[in-house]
Amino acid sequence: MFKLLIAEDVRTVREALVRMIPWEKLGIELLGAAENGADALAWLDREEPDLLLTDIGMPRMNGLELIAEARLRKPDIRCIILSGLNEFEHARQAVKLQVLDYVLKPIDPVEIERVLAHVVEALRREREERQGVAFAVQAAKEKLPNVLESLPPGEWSGSLKKKKLVEQAIQVVKEEFTRRDLVLSDVAASVGVSYKYLNLLFKEVTGMTINHAVIKLRMEEAARLLKDPSIKIYEICDRLGYTDQDHFRESFKKQFNLTPTEYRNKFL
């Protein structure tokens, strides 16, 4: 079974999706249905969904922002957009965020089932391929237990090489952390490794995920800018890649235990 999370702000649509789609028949476990992007993101911190079905136009955090944040947290999550906003710019951004499909409202259960069946089949094939590779690697280890000893030192994945890769990733994050559409795959591509490997390596070396590093940098920059009363809070929000001030406020308070306004008042 593959786990799926829904993000949809319209209650009637949200409830229809929960009731009308035969999730178990499709091989899907429905984790739940969030009523906005921010709630869906909180759900992602608690669960490990394989799929995200999300509307675009939602309060607090729109669907494209949610997808970008979700991919930072879980790079291999598969995303499908459900929306009545049939606009080129949204479709273009969706392609950049590697969205699998784009289903238009009003919802058509048959169309949604077709899309999900296709996605589940692709995920099933990938899972089988990964298992096959894992079995092959294990078999090779059993047959050649000393294979690493036969490799020259230059081919070992030692701590120095790991540290170098992480340093390069940190530099990219420092240069790009204000980008609204920044995703983990962009950082990984810049250092020439897979995003899954880079995230694991980043956490191993720094003790935090790349997503947490991006948020930390954004909040530290926000704190610096808040000390200047001539810069409006909504301007700071925009500079740091946030389109929703509530989401920005929640992230800031989580980091500093104060809202942006409370933090600014300390320096007035």
N, C-alpha and C positions, 0 to 999 in steps of 0.2 A: 504493500500500500504506500502511496505517495501522499505526503501531507500538504494541504492547501489552506491558505488564508485569504479571506475576502476583505477588501476595503471599499466601502460604498456608503456615501452619506445619506442617500435617499432611502428611508426606512422601507417603503413598499417594494422597491427594487431589491434591497438587501434581503428582505424576508422571502421574496419570490425566488431568489437564487438559492437560498438555503433549502426551500421546500421542493422546487420544481426539478432540480438536477439530481439524477440517480447517482450520487457520489460513489457509493460502494461498488456499484455495477461497473463504474469506470476505473476502479482500482484506486480510489482517492479517499483519504480520511480528511474530512472537513474539520479543521481546528476551530474555526469560528468566523464571525463576520464583524469587523470593526466599523464604526460609523464615521471615522475620519482618518487621515494619514498619520497623525500623531499617535492615536490609539493603536493603529496597526503597527507602528514602529515599536511601541512599548511591548506589543505582543511578540514581535520578532526577537526581542531581548529575552523573552521567557521560553519561546518555542523554537523549533528548527524546521520550518516549513520548506518543502521542496518547490512549491509553486505559490505565486502571488497573483490573484485576480483583482485588479484595482481600477476604480473610476479615475478620471483625470481631475475633473472639477470638484474638489472637496475643500472644506474649510480647514484652517490651521496648517495643513500641509497638502499640496496637491499630489496627484498620482505620480507625476514625473519626478518630483522631489522625493517622494516615498521610495520609488524604484531606485533612485541614485543612492539613497541612504541604506536601503535594504541590501544593495549589491556591495556596499562597503562592509556591511556586517556579515553577509553570507554571499560571497562572490558567485557561487554556482546556483543560486536561486533562479528559477525560471519565471518570467513575468509576462502577464497577458493584460492588455488594457481593455477596459470596458467603458465606453464613453459615447455620448452623443455629440461630442466636440470634434467633428470631422474637419479638422484644419490641417493644412500642410505643415505648419510649424510644429504642431504636436507630433505628427507622424515622423517628421525629420528627427526630432529629439528622441523619439521612441526607438528609431533605428540606431542612433548613437548609443543608447542605453541597452542595446541588444535585446529589445522586447521581442518575444516570439510571435505574437499576433495582436491584432487590433480589432475588437468586436464592437460594432456600433449598436447604440440603443435605438428604438426600444428592444429590450432583450428578446432573443429568440432561443428558447431552450435547445432546439435541435442544432442550431449553429454552434452554441456554446459546447454542447456535447461533442460535436464533430471536432472542434478545436482541441478540447481537452483530451479526447481519445488519441488524437495525433501526438500531442505533447507527451502523454503517458507512455505511448509506445516508444517514442524516442528516448525517454528517460529509462525505460526498461532495457532497451538495447545498450545504452551507455553503462548501466549498472552491471549487466552481464559481461560487457567488455572489461570493465574494471576488475570484476571478480576473476576473469580469465587471466588478466595480467598479474594480479596478486598471486594466483595459484602458480603461474609460471615462475615468478620471482622466488616464491617459497621453494619450489622444486629445484631451481638453480642453486639456491643457498644450501639445500640439503646435499646436492651432488658436488658442489664446489664450495665447501665451507671456508676455505682460505683464499678465495678469489681476491679479496681486497689486499691481501699481503703481496699478491703478485703484481699489483698495479704500481707504477712509479709514483712517487710522492706528489708530483704535479697534478695527478688526476684524483687525489683525495679531496673530499668536500670538507676541508678542515675549518676550524673556528675562524681563522684569519680571513678566509674567503667569504664566509657567512657574514662576518662583521663588515667587510667591504661592501657587499651587496646591500646590507641594511643601511649603511652610511649613504650610499647612492640613493636609496629609496627615501631616506629622511630628507636629503637635499631636494628631491623632486617635490615631496610633500610641502616643504617650506616655501618653495617657489609657487606652488599651485593651489595651496589650501583655500584660497578665497574663490576659486572657480566653482560656480554653482553646479556644473555638470561633472565634477571630478568623481571618477569611480576607480576602484582598486585596480581594474584591468589596465587603466592608463598608467598608473604607477609601475605596475609589473612590466608592462611593455617597454617602459623607459629604461629598465635595468636588465631586460632580456630574459626574464624567467616567468613561469606561470603565476597567475595571481594567487592560486591556492597555496603554492609553495612559499611565495613571498610573504603571505600573511602569517603562515606558521613560523617562518624564519624570523620575521619582524617581532612576533610575540616572544619567541625564544630568546632573542638578543635584548630586547628593550623591556619586556614584561607587559607590553600593551599591544593591542591590535592597531593596524593602520587607521581604522576608523576612529579609535579613541585618540590617536595622535593628531588626526585632522581636527577633531572637535576641540582638543586641548589647545592647539595653535589658534584656532578661531576665537576661543574664549579669552585667551591671553591677549590677542590683538584687540578684542572688544574692550577688555579692561583698560588697555592703554588708550584707546580712542575715547572712552567714557570720561577720562580725566580732562578732556578738552570740551568745555560746555558749549562751544560754538558748533559742534557737530551733533546733529539731531540723532536720536536713538534709531529712528527708522532709516537714516542714512548709514549708520553703522551696520545695521541689519542687512541692508542691501550690499554694502561693500564686502561683507563676509559670505555672500552667497545665499542668504536666507530671504525668501519671499514672504514668510509668515512670521510676524513678530512674536506670536505666542510660542512658537517652536523655539525661536531664538531666546526668549525669556526663560523658558523651561531649561534649556541647555546651560544658560549662563548661571541660573540659580543652582543647578546641580553641581556646577564647578566651584562657585564661590560662596554658596549659601546665602546669597543676596540677589535680589532682582537687579537688572541694569540700573533702574532709577535709584534704588537704595544704595547701590555701589557709587553711582555718580554723586549723590548727596553727601557722601563722606568727604568728597574733595571740593565741595563748594564753600 
